[in-house]
Amino acid sequence: MSRSGEWGDHVTLQAAADSYGVKIFVITSFKDTCYIEILPNVQRSKRVIFLSFWAEVHYNSIYPLGDVPTFGTKKKKRRQKFNNKHSSELADEYQECSNNNGF
């Protein structure tokens, strides 16, 4: 995973949660399971990693609007709330799922 183009799955996410001691919250495109919480074996941080997961195909890092990560650079890039069709559809499906489940 340290090189560009490497792939991971739920086992990789569990290993990352355990290794870093953080909770990982995954918003999915599945109607029956709109989110998944991956808990570390020992939680050492209150930080949470948020990811989106599009239909068994691709994970994306997501974060609250205004909290754009800088990765050590001084300039912050402004991004739109949803920058592609999949992100917008995923948000709509999550909203529907969370409403149906009383969230």
C-alpha positions as CSV (number, residue, x, y, z in Angstrom):
1,M,0.0,0.0,0.0
2,S,3.0,2.3,0.2
3,R,3.2,2.7,-3.6
4,S,0.8,4.4,-5.9
5,G,-1.5,1.9,-7.6
6,E,-1.6,-0.6,-4.8
7,W,-5.0,-2.0,-3.8
8,G,-6.5,-2.9,-0.4
9,D,-9.7,-4.5,0.9
10,H,-11.6,-4.8,4.2
11,V,-8.7,-6.9,5.6
12,T,-6.3,-4.1,4.8
13,L,-8.6,-1.6,6.5
14,Q,-8.8,-3.7,9.6
15,A,-5.0,-3.9,9.7
16,A,-4.8,-0.1,9.3
17,A,-7.3,0.4,12.1
18,D,-5.4,-1.9,14.4
19,S,-2.0,-0.5,13.4
20,Y,-2.9,3.1,14.0
21,G,-5.4,2.6,16.7
22,V,-8.1,4.6,15.0
23,K,-11.7,3.9,14.0
24,I,-12.5,3.8,10.3
25,F,-16.0,4.8,9.2
26,V,-16.9,3.6,5.6
27,I,-20.0,5.0,3.8
28,T,-21.0,2.6,1.1
29,S,-23.1,2.6,-2.0
30,F,-25.0,-0.5,-0.8
31,K,-28.7,0.1,0.1
32,D,-28.8,-2.5,2.9
33,T,-25.5,-1.5,4.5
34,C,-25.0,2.2,4.1
35,Y,-22.1,2.4,6.5
36,I,-19.5,0.1,8.2
37,E,-17.5,0.9,11.3
38,I,-14.1,-0.8,11.5
39,L,-12.9,-0.7,15.1
40,P,-9.3,-1.2,16.1
41,N,-8.4,-3.9,18.7
42,V,-7.1,-1.0,20.9
43,Q,-8.3,2.5,20.2
44,R,-5.4,4.9,20.8
45,S,-6.8,8.0,19.2
46,K,-10.1,9.8,19.0
47,R,-9.5,10.6,15.4
48,V,-11.7,8.8,12.8
49,I,-10.8,8.1,9.2
50,F,-13.8,8.5,6.9
51,L,-13.9,6.7,3.6
52,S,-16.5,6.1,0.8
53,F,-16.8,2.8,-0.9
54,W,-18.4,2.7,-4.3
55,A,-19.9,-0.7,-5.3
56,E,-17.0,-3.1,-4.7
57,V,-14.9,-1.0,-6.9
58,H,-13.1,1.9,-5.2
59,Y,-12.4,3.6,-1.9
60,N,-12.1,7.4,-1.5
61,S,-11.0,9.5,1.4
62,I,-13.8,11.9,2.5
63,Y,-13.7,14.7,5.1
64,P,-16.0,17.5,6.2
65,L,-16.2,20.5,3.9
66,G,-13.7,23.0,5.0
67,D,-11.3,20.4,6.5
68,V,-9.3,19.9,3.3
69,P,-6.1,17.9,4.2
70,T,-2.8,19.7,3.4
71,F,-0.3,16.8,3.6
72,G,2.4,19.2,4.8
73,T,1.9,21.9,2.2
74,K,1.1,25.4,3.2
75,K,-1.5,26.0,0.4
76,K,-4.9,24.5,0.9
77,K,-6.8,23.4,-2.2
78,R,-10.5,24.2,-2.3
79,R,-12.6,21.3,-3.5
80,Q,-16.3,21.1,-4.1
81,K,-18.4,19.1,-1.8
82,F,-19.1,16.5,-4.5
83,N,-16.7,16.5,-7.4
84,N,-18.1,13.6,-9.4
85,K,-21.2,11.7,-10.2
86,H,-20.4,8.7,-8.0
87,S,-19.8,10.9,-4.9
88,S,-23.1,12.7,-5.4
89,E,-25.0,9.4,-5.9
90,L,-23.3,7.9,-2.9
91,A,-24.3,10.9,-0.7
92,D,-27.9,10.5,-1.9
93,E,-28.0,6.8,-1.2
94,Y,-26.4,7.3,2.3
95,Q,-29.0,9.9,3.1
96,E,-31.8,7.5,2.1
97,C,-30.3,4.6,4.0
98,S,-29.8,6.7,7.1
99,N,-33.3,8.0,7.0
100,N,-34.7,4.5,6.6
101,N,-32.7,3.3,9.6
102,G,-33.6,6.1,11.9
103,F,-30.2,7.9,11.9
